Amino acid sequence: MKDKTYVERLIKYAEKIMNYMKDIESFTDFQNLDEKIDAVILNLEQIGETARKISQGIKDQFMNINWTNIIGLRNMISHDMKV
């Protein structure tokens, strides 16, 4: 049952990122908007944290998703990023 909740969270975080980015036309536009950068980074971090909690059985069912990279991005954001 927890996996369903986690997947729903992943979708919610991804939808938030898409919503934040809907009016952005270029990377230059994006890089000048600190609030959007912070919002996207926060949600990417949440995606990685949630992906870490998904059971191995679900990860095995969806092997086309690179879970390791998703979780790795979260780790980079949390531990290595200097904003």
PDB file with SEQRES, HELIX, SHEET and CRYST1 records, atoms N, CA, C and O in Angstrom:
SEQRES   1 A   83  MET LYS ASP LYS THR TYR VAL GLU ARG LEU ILE LYS TYR          
SEQRES   2 A   83  ALA GLU LYS ILE MET ASN TYR MET LYS ASP ILE GLU SER          
SEQRES   3 A   83  PHE THR ASP PHE GLN ASN LEU ASP GLU LYS ILE ASP ALA          
SEQRES   4 A   83  VAL ILE LEU ASN LEU GLU GLN ILE GLY GLU THR ALA ARG          
SEQRES   5 A   83  LYS ILE SER GLN GLY ILE LYS ASP GLN PHE MET ASN ILE          
SEQRES   6 A   83  ASN TRP THR ASN ILE ILE GLY LEU ARG ASN MET ILE SER          
SEQRES   7 A   83  HIS ASP MET LYS VAL                                          
HELIX    1 AA1 LYS A    2  MET A   21  1                                  20    
HELIX    2 AA2 PHE A   27  GLN A   31  1                                   5    
HELIX    3 AA3 ASP A   34  LYS A   53  1                                  20    
HELIX    4 AA4 GLN A   56  GLN A   61  1                                   6    
HELIX    5 AA5 TRP A   67  ASN A   75  1                                   9    
HELIX    6 AA6 MET A   76  ASP A   80  3                                   5    
CRYST1    1.000    1.000    1.000  90.00  90.00  90.00 P 1           1          
ATOM      1  N   MET A   1       0.821  -1.202   0.000  1.00  0.00           N  
ATOM      2  CA  MET A   1       0.000   0.000   0.000  1.00  0.00           C  
ATOM      3  C   MET A   1       0.863   1.264   0.000  1.00  0.00           C  
ATOM      4  O   MET A   1       0.479   2.275  -0.587  1.00  0.00           O  
ATOM      5  N   LYS A   2       2.021   1.210   0.653  1.00  0.00           N  
ATOM      6  CA  LYS A   2       2.883   2.393   0.695  1.00  0.00           C  
ATOM      7  C   LYS A   2       3.383   2.761  -0.694  1.00  0.00           C  
ATOM      8  O   LYS A   2       3.524   3.942  -1.011  1.00  0.00           O  
ATOM      9  N   ASP A   3       3.654   1.751  -1.530  1.00  0.00           N  
ATOM     10  CA  ASP A   3       4.146   2.037  -2.876  1.00  0.00           C  
ATOM     11  C   ASP A   3       3.163   2.911  -3.647  1.00  0.00           C  
ATOM     12  O   ASP A   3       3.576   3.817  -4.371  1.00  0.00           O  
ATOM     13  N   LYS A   4       1.880   2.650  -3.500  1.00  0.00           N  
ATOM     14  CA  LYS A   4       0.868   3.456  -4.192  1.00  0.00           C  
ATOM     15  C   LYS A   4       0.975   4.915  -3.748  1.00  0.00           C  
ATOM     16  O   LYS A   4       0.922   5.824  -4.576  1.00  0.00           O  
ATOM     17  N   THR A   5       1.124   5.130  -2.465  1.00  0.00           N  
ATOM     18  CA  THR A   5       1.273   6.482  -1.931  1.00  0.00           C  
ATOM     19  C   THR A   5       2.538   7.135  -2.481  1.00  0.00           C  
ATOM     20  O   THR A   5       2.524   8.308  -2.855  1.00  0.00           O  
ATOM     21  N   TYR A   6       3.622   6.380  -2.528  1.00  0.00           N  
ATOM     22  CA  TYR A   6       4.878   6.920  -3.035  1.00  0.00           C  
ATOM     23  C   TYR A   6       4.769   7.295  -4.509  1.00  0.00           C  
ATOM     24  O   TYR A   6       5.257   8.348  -4.921  1.00  0.00           O  
ATOM     25  N   VAL A   7       4.137   6.448  -5.295  1.00  0.00           N  
ATOM     26  CA  VAL A   7       3.964   6.749  -6.717  1.00  0.00           C  
ATOM     27  C   VAL A   7       3.100   7.995  -6.891  1.00  0.00           C  
ATOM     28  O   VAL A   7       3.387   8.835  -7.744  1.00  0.00           O  
ATOM     29  N   GLU A   8       2.056   8.118  -6.096  1.00  0.00           N  
ATOM     30  CA  GLU A   8       1.214   9.310  -6.158  1.00  0.00           C  
ATOM     31  C   GLU A   8       2.014  10.563  -5.819  1.00  0.00           C  
ATOM     32  O   GLU A   8       1.815  11.615  -6.426  1.00  0.00           O  
ATOM     33  N   ARG A   9       2.911  10.450  -4.858  1.00  0.00           N  
ATOM     34  CA  ARG A   9       3.772  11.585  -4.507  1.00  0.00           C  
ATOM     35  C   ARG A   9       4.715  11.939  -5.660  1.00  0.00           C  
ATOM     36  O   ARG A   9       4.914  13.113  -5.973  1.00  0.00           O  
ATOM     37  N   LEU A  10       5.289  10.912  -6.284  1.00  0.00           N  
ATOM     38  CA  LEU A  10       6.179  11.164  -7.421  1.00  0.00           C  
ATOM     39  C   LEU A  10       5.451  11.943  -8.506  1.00  0.00           C  
ATOM     40  O   LEU A  10       5.990  12.893  -9.074  1.00  0.00           O  
ATOM     41  N   ILE A  11       4.236  11.536  -8.783  1.00  0.00           N  
ATOM     42  CA  ILE A  11       3.432  12.218  -9.800  1.00  0.00           C  
ATOM     43  C   ILE A  11       3.160  13.659  -9.377  1.00  0.00           C  
ATOM     44  O   ILE A  11       3.274  14.581 -10.185  1.00  0.00           O  
ATOM     45  N   LYS A  12       2.804  13.847  -8.115  1.00  0.00           N  
ATOM     46  CA  LYS A  12       2.513  15.199  -7.615  1.00  0.00           C  
ATOM     47  C   LYS A  12       3.732  16.105  -7.749  1.00  0.00           C  
ATOM     48  O   LYS A  12       3.608  17.242  -8.203  1.00  0.00           O  
ATOM     49  N   TYR A  13       4.902  15.618  -7.360  1.00  0.00           N  
ATOM     50  CA  TYR A  13       6.111  16.431  -7.445  1.00  0.00           C  
ATOM     51  C   TYR A  13       6.455  16.752  -8.900  1.00  0.00           C  
ATOM     52  O   TYR A  13       6.853  17.875  -9.212  1.00  0.00           O  
ATOM     53  N   ALA A  14       6.303  15.773  -9.784  1.00  0.00           N  
ATOM     54  CA  ALA A  14       6.582  16.006 -11.209  1.00  0.00           C  
ATOM     55  C   ALA A  14       5.608  17.028 -11.793  1.00  0.00           C  
ATOM     56  O   ALA A  14       6.000  17.894 -12.575  1.00  0.00           O  
ATOM     57  N   GLU A  15       4.345  16.923 -11.409  1.00  0.00           N  
ATOM     58  CA  GLU A  15       3.352  17.890 -11.889  1.00  0.00           C  
ATOM     59  C   GLU A  15       3.670  19.298 -11.402  1.00  0.00           C  
ATOM     60  O   GLU A  15       3.481  20.270 -12.135  1.00  0.00           O  
ATOM     61  N   LYS A  16       4.150  19.408 -10.170  1.00  0.00           N  
ATOM     62  CA  LYS A  16       4.535  20.720  -9.653  1.00  0.00           C  
ATOM     63  C   LYS A  16       5.669  21.314 -10.491  1.00  0.00           C  
ATOM     64  O   LYS A  16       5.633  22.490 -10.852  1.00  0.00           O  
ATOM     65  N   ILE A  17       6.666  20.499 -10.794  1.00  0.00           N  
ATOM     66  CA  ILE A  17       7.783  20.982 -11.607  1.00  0.00           C  
ATOM     67  C   ILE A  17       7.276  21.438 -12.972  1.00  0.00           C  
ATOM     68  O   ILE A  17       7.661  22.504 -13.451  1.00  0.00           O  
ATOM     69  N   MET A  18       6.427  20.649 -13.592  1.00  0.00           N  
ATOM     70  CA  MET A  18       5.891  21.038 -14.904  1.00  0.00           C  
ATOM     71  C   MET A  18       5.110  22.340 -14.804  1.00  0.00           C  
ATOM     72  O   MET A  18       5.184  23.178 -15.703  1.00  0.00           O  
ATOM     73  N   ASN A  19       4.368  22.515 -13.728  1.00  0.00           N  
ATOM     74  CA  ASN A  19       3.612  23.747 -13.533  1.00  0.00           C  
ATOM     75  C   ASN A  19       4.545  24.948 -13.362  1.00  0.00           C  
ATOM     76  O   ASN A  19       4.301  26.014 -13.928  1.00  0.00           O  
ATOM     77  N   TYR A  20       5.608  24.773 -12.585  1.00  0.00           N  
ATOM     78  CA  TYR A  20       6.563  25.865 -12.384  1.00  0.00           C  
ATOM     79  C   TYR A  20       7.230  26.266 -13.700  1.00  0.00           C  
ATOM     80  O   TYR A  20       7.563  27.433 -13.905  1.00  0.00           O  
ATOM     81  N   MET A  21       7.421  25.295 -14.581  1.00  0.00           N  
ATOM     82  CA  MET A  21       8.182  25.521 -15.807  1.00  0.00           C  
ATOM     83  C   MET A  21       7.325  25.892 -17.011  1.00  0.00           C  
ATOM     84  O   MET A  21       7.869  26.190 -18.075  1.00  0.00           O  
ATOM     85  N   LYS A  22       6.018  25.882 -16.878  1.00  0.00           N  
ATOM     86  CA  LYS A  22       5.145  26.035 -18.048  1.00  0.00           C  
ATOM     87  C   LYS A  22       5.340  27.343 -18.803  1.00  0.00           C  
ATOM     88  O   LYS A  22       5.139  27.373 -20.018  1.00  0.00           O  
ATOM     89  N   ASP A  23       5.718  28.408 -18.140  1.00  0.00           N  
ATOM     90  CA  ASP A  23       5.890  29.687 -18.820  1.00  0.00           C  
ATOM     91  C   ASP A  23       7.350  30.020 -19.117  1.00  0.00           C  
ATOM     92  O   ASP A  23       7.655  31.107 -19.608  1.00  0.00           O  
ATOM     93  N   ILE A  24       8.230  29.105 -18.824  1.00  0.00           N  
ATOM     94  CA  ILE A  24       9.659  29.333 -19.060  1.00  0.00           C  
ATOM     95  C   ILE A  24       9.979  28.941 -20.501  1.00  0.00           C  
ATOM     96  O   ILE A  24       9.699  27.824 -20.935  1.00  0.00           O  
ATOM     97  N   GLU A  25      10.571  29.886 -21.231  1.00  0.00           N  
ATOM     98  CA  GLU A  25      10.849  29.643 -22.649  1.00  0.00           C  
ATOM     99  C   GLU A  25      12.292  29.253 -22.933  1.00  0.00           C  
ATOM    100  O   GLU A  25      12.584  28.679 -23.982  1.00  0.00           O  
ATOM    101  N   SER A  26      13.198  29.559 -22.006  1.00  0.00           N  
ATOM    102  CA  SER A  26      14.598  29.226 -22.249  1.00  0.00           C  
ATOM    103  C   SER A  26      15.311  29.004 -20.915  1.00  0.00           C  
ATOM    104  O   SER A  26      14.819  29.377 -19.850  1.00  0.00           O  
ATOM    105  N   PHE A  27      16.471  28.390 -21.013  1.00  0.00           N  
ATOM    106  CA  PHE A  27      17.279  28.192 -19.813  1.00  0.00           C  
ATOM    107  C   PHE A  27      17.688  29.531 -19.214  1.00  0.00           C  
ATOM    108  O   PHE A  27      17.742  29.683 -17.994  1.00  0.00           O  
ATOM    109  N   THR A  28      17.969  30.485 -20.063  1.00  0.00           N  
ATOM    110  CA  THR A  28      18.340  31.814 -19.578  1.00  0.00           C  
ATOM    111  C   THR A  28      17.222  32.411 -18.740  1.00  0.00           C  
ATOM    112  O   THR A  28      17.472  32.991 -17.683  1.00  0.00           O  
ATOM    113  N   ASP A  29      15.987  32.270 -19.211  1.00  0.00           N  
ATOM    114  CA  ASP A  29      14.851  32.752 -18.422  1.00  0.00           C  
ATOM    115  C   ASP A  29      14.814  32.063 -17.066  1.00  0.00           C  
ATOM    116  O   ASP A  29      14.617  32.705 -16.034  1.00  0.00           O  
ATOM    117  N   PHE A  30      15.003  30.757 -17.081  1.00  0.00           N  
ATOM    118  CA  PHE A  30      14.936  29.961 -15.857  1.00  0.00           C  
ATOM    119  C   PHE A  30      16.034  30.358 -14.877  1.00  0.00           C  
ATOM    120  O   PHE A  30      15.763  30.546 -13.691  1.00  0.00           O  
ATOM    121  N   GLN A  31      17.251  30.485 -15.351  1.00  0.00           N  
ATOM    122  CA  GLN A  31      18.377  30.711 -14.440  1.00  0.00           C  
ATOM    123  C   GLN A  31      18.329  32.072 -13.763  1.00  0.00           C  
ATOM    124  O   GLN A  31      19.088  32.324 -12.827  1.00  0.00           O  
ATOM    125  N   ASN A  32      17.463  32.937 -14.214  1.00  0.00           N  
ATOM    126  CA  ASN A  32      17.324  34.250 -13.589  1.00  0.00           C  
ATOM    127  C   ASN A  32      16.161  34.322 -12.602  1.00  0.00           C  
ATOM    128  O   ASN A  32      15.853  35.398 -12.090  1.00  0.00           O  
ATOM    129  N   LEU A  33      15.527  33.215 -12.336  1.00  0.00           N  
ATOM    130  CA  LEU A  33      14.361  33.188 -11.446  1.00  0.00           C  
ATOM    131  C   LEU A  33      14.652  32.298 -10.242  1.00  0.00           C  
ATOM    132  O   LEU A  33      14.348  31.105 -10.248  1.00  0.00           O  
ATOM    133  N   ASP A  34      15.240  32.891  -9.218  1.00  0.00           N  
ATOM    134  CA  ASP A  34      15.666  32.127  -8.044  1.00  0.00           C  
ATOM    135  C   ASP A  34      14.532  31.326  -7.409  1.00  0.00           C  
ATOM    136  O   ASP A  34      14.742  30.191  -6.979  1.00  0.00           O  
ATOM    137  N   GLU A  35      13.348  31.898  -7.346  1.00  0.00           N  
ATOM    138  CA  GLU A  35      12.233  31.182  -6.706  1.00  0.00           C  
ATOM    139  C   GLU A  35      11.869  29.916  -7.478  1.00  0.00           C  
ATOM    140  O   GLU A  35      11.579  28.878  -6.884  1.00  0.00           O  
ATOM    141  N   LYS A  36      11.889  30.015  -8.812  1.00  0.00           N  
ATOM    142  CA  LYS A  36      11.583  28.829  -9.624  1.00  0.00           C  
ATOM    143  C   LYS A  36      12.680  27.788  -9.480  1.00  0.00           C  
ATOM    144  O   LYS A  36      12.402  26.594  -9.369  1.00  0.00           O  
ATOM    145  N   ILE A  37      13.920  28.241  -9.484  1.00  0.00           N  
ATOM    146  CA  ILE A  37      15.036  27.311  -9.301  1.00  0.00           C  
ATOM    147  C   ILE A  37      14.873  26.571  -7.978  1.00  0.00           C  
ATOM    148  O   ILE A  37      14.974  25.345  -7.932  1.00  0.00           O  
ATOM    149  N   ASP A  38      14.623  27.308  -6.913  1.00  0.00           N  
ATOM    150  CA  ASP A  38      14.459  26.688  -5.594  1.00  0.00           C  
ATOM    151  C   ASP A  38      13.294  25.701  -5.586  1.00  0.00           C  
ATOM    152  O   ASP A  38      13.403  24.613  -5.018  1.00  0.00           O  
ATOM    153  N   ALA A  39      12.193  26.076  -6.209  1.00  0.00           N  
ATOM    154  CA  ALA A  39      11.011  25.211  -6.229  1.00  0.00           C  
ATOM    155  C   ALA A  39      11.285  23.928  -7.005  1.00  0.00           C  
ATOM    156  O   ALA A  39      10.900  22.843  -6.569  1.00  0.00           O  
ATOM    157  N   VAL A  40      11.940  24.045  -8.136  1.00  0.00           N  
ATOM    158  CA  VAL A  40      12.252  22.860  -8.940  1.00  0.00           C  
ATOM    159  C   VAL A  40      13.235  21.961  -8.197  1.00  0.00           C  
ATOM    160  O   VAL A  40      13.047  20.746  -8.135  1.00  0.00           O  
ATOM    161  N   ILE A  41      14.269  22.554  -7.641  1.00  0.00           N  
ATOM    162  CA  ILE A  41      15.262  21.766  -6.903  1.00  0.00           C  
ATOM    163  C   ILE A  41      14.610  21.030  -5.729  1.00  0.00           C  
ATOM    164  O   ILE A  41      14.871  19.846  -5.516  1.00  0.00           O  
ATOM    165  N   LEU A  42      13.781  21.715  -4.986  1.00  0.00           N  
ATOM    166  CA  LEU A  42      13.099  21.085  -3.852  1.00  0.00           C  
ATOM    167  C   LEU A  42      12.278  19.882  -4.306  1.00  0.00           C  
ATOM    168  O   LEU A  42      12.317  18.826  -3.675  1.00  0.00           O  
ATOM    169  N   ASN A  43      11.547  20.039  -5.384  1.00  0.00           N  
ATOM    170  CA  ASN A  43      10.708  18.937  -5.848  1.00  0.00           C  
ATOM    171  C   ASN A  43      11.532  17.803  -6.451  1.00  0.00           C  
ATOM    172  O   ASN A  43      11.158  16.638  -6.316  1.00  0.00           O  
ATOM    173  N   LEU A  44      12.648  18.118  -7.114  1.00  0.00           N  
ATOM    174  CA  LEU A  44      13.539  17.055  -7.581  1.00  0.00           C  
ATOM    175  C   LEU A  44      14.103  16.268  -6.400  1.00  0.00           C  
ATOM    176  O   LEU A  44      14.224  15.044  -6.453  1.00  0.00           O  
ATOM    177  N   GLU A  45      14.440  16.982  -5.350  1.00  0.00           N  
ATOM    178  CA  GLU A  45      14.941  16.328  -4.139  1.00  0.00           C  
ATOM    179  C   GLU A  45      13.865  15.421  -3.536  1.00  0.00           C  
ATOM    180  O   GLU A  45      14.159  14.308  -3.101  1.00  0.00           O  
ATOM    181  N   GLN A  46      12.633  15.894  -3.514  1.00  0.00           N  
ATOM    182  CA  GLN A  46      11.527  15.090  -2.986  1.00  0.00           C  
ATOM    183  C   GLN A  46      11.274  13.852  -3.846  1.00  0.00           C  
ATOM    184  O   GLN A  46      10.953  12.783  -3.328  1.00  0.00           O  
ATOM    185  N   ILE A  47      11.421  14.005  -5.148  1.00  0.00           N  
ATOM    186  CA  ILE A  47      11.263  12.851  -6.042  1.00  0.00           C  
ATOM    187  C   ILE A  47      12.315  11.800  -5.704  1.00  0.00           C  
ATOM    188  O   ILE A  47      11.997  10.617  -5.587  1.00  0.00           O  
ATOM    189  N   GLY A  48      13.550  12.221  -5.548  1.00  0.00           N  
ATOM    190  CA  GLY A  48      14.617  11.279  -5.222  1.00  0.00           C  
ATOM    191  C   GLY A  48      14.423  10.615  -3.876  1.00  0.00           C  
ATOM    192  O   GLY A  48      14.661   9.416  -3.730  1.00  0.00           O  
ATOM    193  N   GLU A  49      13.996  11.379  -2.900  1.00  0.00           N  
ATOM    194  CA  GLU A  49      13.760  10.826  -1.560  1.00  0.00           C  
ATOM    195  C   GLU A  49      12.622   9.811  -1.594  1.00  0.00           C  
ATOM    196  O   GLU A  49      12.703   8.757  -0.963  1.00  0.00           O  
ATOM    197  N   THR A  50      11.586  10.127  -2.316  1.00  0.00           N  
ATOM    198  CA  THR A  50      10.445   9.214  -2.412  1.00  0.00           C  
ATOM    199  C   THR A  50      10.810   7.978  -3.209  1.00  0.00           C  
ATOM    200  O   THR A  50      10.412   6.871  -2.845  1.00  0.00           O  
ATOM    201  N   ALA A  51      11.551   8.142  -4.279  1.00  0.00           N  
ATOM    202  CA  ALA A  51      11.974   6.996  -5.093  1.00  0.00           C  
ATOM    203  C   ALA A  51      12.792   6.017  -4.260  1.00  0.00           C  
ATOM    204  O   ALA A  51      12.705   4.805  -4.459  1.00  0.00           O  
ATOM    205  N   ARG A  52      13.572   6.529  -3.344  1.00  0.00           N  
ATOM    206  CA  ARG A  52      14.389   5.682  -2.472  1.00  0.00           C  
ATOM    207  C   ARG A  52      13.531   4.751  -1.626  1.00  0.00           C  
ATOM    208  O   ARG A  52      13.960   3.654  -1.270  1.00  0.00           O  
ATOM    209  N   LYS A  53      12.314   5.193  -1.304  1.00  0.00           N  
ATOM    210  CA  LYS A  53      11.425   4.431  -0.421  1.00  0.00           C  
ATOM    211  C   LYS A  53      10.594   3.368  -1.150  1.00  0.00           C  
ATOM    212  O   LYS A  53      10.015   2.488  -0.513  1.00  0.00           O  
ATOM    213  N   ILE A  54      10.538   3.451  -2.460  1.00  0.00           N  
ATOM    214  CA  ILE A  54       9.733   2.493  -3.220  1.00  0.00           C  
ATOM    215  C   ILE A  54      10.355   1.103  -3.107  1.00  0.00           C  
ATOM    216  O   ILE A  54      11.577   0.955  -3.144  1.00  0.00           O  
ATOM    217  N   SER A  55       9.519   0.109  -2.971  1.00  0.00           N  
ATOM    218  CA  SER A  55      10.005  -1.259  -2.785  1.00  0.00           C  
ATOM    219  C   SER A  55      10.775  -1.756  -4.005  1.00  0.00           C  
ATOM    220  O   SER A  55      10.546  -1.313  -5.130  1.00  0.00           O  
ATOM    221  N   GLN A  56      11.686  -2.681  -3.754  1.00  0.00           N  
ATOM    222  CA  GLN A  56      12.471  -3.262  -4.839  1.00  0.00           C  
ATOM    223  C   GLN A  56      11.573  -3.978  -5.835  1.00  0.00           C  
ATOM    224  O   GLN A  56      11.873  -4.003  -7.028  1.00  0.00           O  
ATOM    225  N   GLY A  57      10.482  -4.559  -5.365  1.00  0.00           N  
ATOM    226  CA  GLY A  57       9.559  -5.242  -6.265  1.00  0.00           C  
ATOM    227  C   GLY A  57       8.987  -4.305  -7.317  1.00  0.00           C  
ATOM    228  O   GLY A  57       8.903  -4.661  -8.492  1.00  0.00           O  
ATOM    229  N   ILE A  58       8.595  -3.116  -6.900  1.00  0.00           N  
ATOM    230  CA  ILE A  58       8.067  -2.129  -7.845  1.00  0.00           C  
ATOM    231  C   ILE A  58       9.185  -1.656  -8.775  1.00  0.00           C  
ATOM    232  O   ILE A  58       8.973  -1.505  -9.979  1.00  0.00           O  
ATOM    233  N   LYS A  59      10.360  -1.426  -8.223  1.00  0.00           N  
ATOM    234  CA  LYS A  59      11.488  -1.004  -9.061  1.00  0.00           C  
ATOM    235  C   LYS A  59      11.804  -2.061 -10.118  1.00  0.00           C  
ATOM    236  O   LYS A  59      12.128  -1.731 -11.259  1.00  0.00           O  
ATOM    237  N   ASP A  60      11.709  -3.322  -9.734  1.00  0.00           N  
ATOM    238  CA  ASP A  60      11.959  -4.406 -10.681  1.00  0.00           C  
ATOM    239  C   ASP A  60      10.890  -4.454 -11.773  1.00  0.00           C  
ATOM    240  O   ASP A  60      11.184  -4.818 -12.911  1.00  0.00           O  
ATOM    241  N   GLN A  61       9.661  -4.091 -11.436  1.00  0.00           N  
ATOM    242  CA  GLN A  61       8.577  -4.074 -12.426  1.00  0.00           C  
ATOM    243  C   GLN A  61       8.761  -2.949 -13.437  1.00  0.00           C  
ATOM    244  O   GLN A  61       8.316  -3.054 -14.579  1.00  0.00           O  
ATOM    245  N   PHE A  62       9.411  -1.886 -13.018  1.00  0.00           N  
ATOM    246  CA  PHE A  62       9.607  -0.722 -13.876  1.00  0.00           C  
ATOM    247  C   PHE A  62      11.099  -0.487 -14.091  1.00  0.00           C  
ATOM    248  O   PHE A  62      11.645   0.555 -13.730  1.00  0.00           O  
ATOM    249  N   MET A  63      11.731  -1.478 -14.684  1.00  0.00           N  
ATOM    250  CA  MET A  63      13.177  -1.431 -14.891  1.00  0.00           C  
ATOM    251  C   MET A  63      13.588  -0.375 -15.919  1.00  0.00           C  
ATOM    252  O   MET A  63      14.760  -0.009 -16.000  1.00  0.00           O  
ATOM    253  N   ASN A  64      12.619   0.114 -16.706  1.00  0.00           N  
ATOM    254  CA  ASN A  64      12.936   1.153 -17.689  1.00  0.00           C  
ATOM    255  C   ASN A  64      13.152   2.513 -17.018  1.00  0.00           C  
ATOM    256  O   ASN A  64      13.641   3.447 -17.654  1.00  0.00           O  
ATOM    257  N   ILE A  65      12.794   2.624 -15.757  1.00  0.00           N  
ATOM    258  CA  ILE A  65      13.041   3.847 -14.988  1.00  0.00           C  
ATOM    259  C   ILE A  65      14.402   3.699 -14.314  1.00  0.00           C  
ATOM    260  O   ILE A  65      14.671   2.695 -13.655  1.00  0.00           O  
ATOM    261  N   ASN A  66      15.240   4.686 -14.481  1.00  0.00           N  
ATOM    262  CA  ASN A  66      16.578   4.623 -13.888  1.00  0.00           C  
ATOM    263  C   ASN A  66      16.513   5.124 -12.447  1.00  0.00           C  
ATOM    264  O   ASN A  66      16.834   6.277 -12.159  1.00  0.00           O  
ATOM    265  N   TRP A  67      16.098   4.247 -11.564  1.00  0.00           N  
ATOM    266  CA  TRP A  67      15.913   4.581 -10.147  1.00  0.00           C  
ATOM    267  C   TRP A  67      17.217   5.069  -9.523  1.00  0.00           C  
ATOM    268  O   TRP A  67      17.220   5.995  -8.711  1.00  0.00           O  
ATOM    269  N   THR A  68      18.318   4.441  -9.909  1.00  0.00           N  
ATOM    270  CA  THR A  68      19.618   4.806  -9.341  1.00  0.00           C  
ATOM    271  C   THR A  68      19.956   6.261  -9.655  1.00  0.00           C  
ATOM    272  O   THR A  68      20.443   6.983  -8.785  1.00  0.00           O  
ATOM    273  N   ASN A  69      19.708   6.692 -10.869  1.00  0.00           N  
ATOM    274  CA  ASN A  69      19.997   8.083 -11.223  1.00  0.00           C  
ATOM    275  C   ASN A  69      19.060   9.056 -10.520  1.00  0.00           C  
ATOM    276  O   ASN A  69      19.480  10.143 -10.122  1.00  0.00           O  
ATOM    277  N   ILE A  70      17.808   8.682 -10.366  1.00  0.00           N  
ATOM    278  CA  ILE A  70      16.848   9.540  -9.670  1.00  0.00           C  
ATOM    279  C   ILE A  70      17.288   9.745  -8.225  1.00  0.00           C  
ATOM    280  O   ILE A  70      17.310  10.869  -7.723  1.00  0.00           O  
ATOM    281  N   ILE A  71      17.634   8.658  -7.574  1.00  0.00           N  
ATOM    282  CA  ILE A  71      18.079   8.731  -6.185  1.00  0.00           C  
ATOM    283  C   ILE A  71      19.431   9.445  -6.102  1.00  0.00           C  
ATOM    284  O   ILE A  71      19.682  10.209  -5.169  1.00  0.00           O  
ATOM    285  N   GLY A  72      20.292   9.190  -7.079  1.00  0.00           N  
ATOM    286  CA  GLY A  72      21.597   9.852  -7.109  1.00  0.00           C  
ATOM    287  C   GLY A  72      21.480  11.360  -7.261  1.00  0.00           C  
ATOM    288  O   GLY A  72      22.248  12.109  -6.656  1.00  0.00           O  
ATOM    289  N   LEU A  73      20.518  11.812  -8.068  1.00  0.00           N  
ATOM    290  CA  LEU A  73      20.300  13.247  -8.208  1.00  0.00           C  
ATOM    291  C   LEU A  73      19.901  13.849  -6.873  1.00  0.00           C  
ATOM    292  O   LEU A  73      20.368  14.928  -6.508  1.00  0.00           O  
ATOM    293  N   ARG A  74      19.044  13.159  -6.151  1.00  0.00           N  
ATOM    294  CA  ARG A  74      18.637  13.622  -4.819  1.00  0.00           C  
ATOM    295  C   ARG A  74      19.852  13.754  -3.913  1.00  0.00           C  
ATOM    296  O   ARG A  74      19.982  14.736  -3.183  1.00  0.00           O  
ATOM    297  N   ASN A  75      20.732  12.778  -3.959  1.00  0.00           N  
ATOM    298  CA  ASN A  75      21.921  12.819  -3.117  1.00  0.00           C  
ATOM    299  C   ASN A  75      22.838  13.982  -3.503  1.00  0.00           C  
ATOM    300  O   ASN A  75      23.408  14.644  -2.636  1.00  0.00           O  
ATOM    301  N   MET A  76      22.975  14.225  -4.807  1.00  0.00           N  
ATOM    302  CA  MET A  76      23.786  15.368  -5.243  1.00  0.00           C  
ATOM    303  C   MET A  76      23.177  16.676  -4.754  1.00  0.00           C  
ATOM    304  O   MET A  76      23.889  17.549  -4.259  1.00  0.00           O  
ATOM    305  N   ILE A  77      21.857  16.810  -4.892  1.00  0.00           N  
ATOM    306  CA  ILE A  77      21.202  18.034  -4.448  1.00  0.00           C  
ATOM    307  C   ILE A  77      21.375  18.216  -2.945  1.00  0.00           C  
ATOM    308  O   ILE A  77      21.684  19.312  -2.478  1.00  0.00           O  
ATOM    309  N   SER A  78      21.178  17.156  -2.203  1.00  0.00           N  
ATOM    310  CA  SER A  78      21.202  17.244  -0.750  1.00  0.00           C  
ATOM    311  C   SER A  78      22.602  17.452  -0.179  1.00  0.00           C  
ATOM    312  O   SER A  78      22.773  18.140   0.828  1.00  0.00           O  
ATOM    313  N   HIS A  79      23.595  16.857  -0.823  1.00  0.00           N  
ATOM    314  CA  HIS A  79      24.920  16.837  -0.203  1.00  0.00           C  
ATOM    315  C   HIS A  79      25.989  17.638  -0.938  1.00  0.00           C  
ATOM    316  O   HIS A  79      26.950  18.097  -0.321  1.00  0.00           O  
ATOM    317  N   ASP A  80      25.834  17.810  -2.235  1.00  0.00           N  
ATOM    318  CA  ASP A  80      26.915  18.397  -3.007  1.00  0.00           C  
ATOM    319  C   ASP A  80      26.619  19.752  -3.610  1.00  0.00           C  
ATOM    320  O   ASP A  80      27.541  20.457  -4.021  1.00  0.00           O  
ATOM    321  N   MET A  81      25.346  20.135  -3.672  1.00  0.00           N  
ATOM    322  CA  MET A  81      24.987  21.358  -4.382  1.00  0.00           C  
ATOM    323  C   MET A  81      25.284  22.591  -3.567  1.00  0.00           C  
ATOM    324  O   MET A  81      25.005  22.655  -2.370  1.00  0.00           O  
ATOM    325  N   LYS A  82      25.845  23.550  -4.228  1.00  0.00           N  
ATOM    326  CA  LYS A  82      26.095  24.831  -3.585  1.00  0.00           C  
ATOM    327  C   LYS A  82      25.332  25.877  -4.369  1.00  0.00           C  
ATOM    328  O   LYS A  82      25.750  26.298  -5.448  1.00  0.00           O  
ATOM    329  N   VAL A  83      24.213  26.286  -3.815  1.00  0.00           N  
ATOM    330  CA  VAL A  83      23.343  27.244  -4.507  1.00  0.00           C  
ATOM    331  C   VAL A  83      23.614  28.641  -4.000  1.00  0.00           C  
ATOM    332  O   VAL A  83      22.985  29.596  -4.456  1.00  0.00           O  
TER     333      VAL A  83                                                      
END                                                                             
